[in-house]
Amino acid sequence: MRLTWRARGILAELAVGYAPGQEPTISELVALTRDERLAAEGREAFRTAVGELRGLGYLSPDASTASGVGERLVVDLAPAAEAWLIPQHRGLGLYPDGS
């Protein structure tokens, strides 16, 4: 629940939208956002969402391209291992018996 919808969408695309080793660079994604998606998301909005994902540990730079510009990002879903899409309240379970 701590990710914005924009960041969730980027994470979903990066996690399942590309074959291993074919992940795009940040520069490629920013260009795709502007050109092919007809500016559906602005450059700064995209960068903010990527920064959010990096800050929470979902994205990290590929060690072979950590120079900055054009770097590839590696998706790590470990921060979501204990995440719930719907907040869980103490004493309230998913089933009527509380489990």
Protein Blocks (a to p, Z undefined) as FASTA:
>chain_A
ZZcfklmmmmmmmmmmpcehiaccfklmmmmmmmmnoomacfklmmmmmmmmmmnopacc
dfklmnopoiacdddfklmmmgcfbdcdehiafbfnoZZ
